[in-house]
Amino acid sequence: MKTNRIILGLAVVLAASGVSVAQQNSAGTMNAGTTGMVGRESKASFDQANQKGAATVAAIQPTSAKLSSADQALMMEVAKGGMMQLEMSKMAVQSASNDEVRQLAQAEVEEQTGLSAKLQEIAAAKGVTLPSALDAETTARLDKMKAQSGMSFDRMYVTESGVKGHEKLDGVMSKVKSSASDRNLKEVAQAAHPLVKAHLKVSREVMNKMSGNASSGR
């Protein structure tokens, strides 16, 4: 009798352990499913688009042709917009609480780091000095972001950088493609613009998801 009770007890413990492991595996699967998307894009598709955009920008060969004053102004506009996106995204990589927001921020860091490096390369070939210090607008936005945390931080980043920042860059890239006379500037805009549009689209999708989650939570 005593032996039977021991065996029965072990069976109950093993069964409970099996349920616990199954629950953990189920939770792990759910987490993997949620982190496998960025907006409505699969993580793999999102990464592939980012890698393609980065390769296109990196392939641009700078020339020593001098820039007109109008083209220099356009180049400065691209550089300043990219610097703002880069600094805000660096902060979001460290501070965002939402995984999709972090994925978006990391992709933006990689995009703007590559774009900045290419702009510096082009500027050096043409004898142009690009700004190295943050402007007042960028500093003010970073200060506002630092004051936020959790969902408030995530929303501010996606709104200010993901949506508004990309809307501004979308306009700048369109202007460069239509107005610039320098070949390198046009190449930069043609190479970077598709990724700017892609990040804007995904940012809007992430924002919609966050808005939906907030509504269901109320």
Secondary structure, 3 states (H helix, E strand, C coil): CHHHHHHHHHHHHHHHHHHHHHHHHHHHHHHHHHHCEECCEEHHHHHHHHHHHHHHHHCCCCCCCCCCHHHHHHHHHHHHHHHHHHHHHHHHHHHCCCHHHHHHHHHHHHHHHHHHHHHHHHHHHHCCCCCCCCCHHHHHHHHHHHCCCHHHHHHHHHHHHHHHHHHHHHHHHHHHHHHCCCHHHHHHHHHHHHHHHHHHHHHHHHHHHHHHHHHHHC
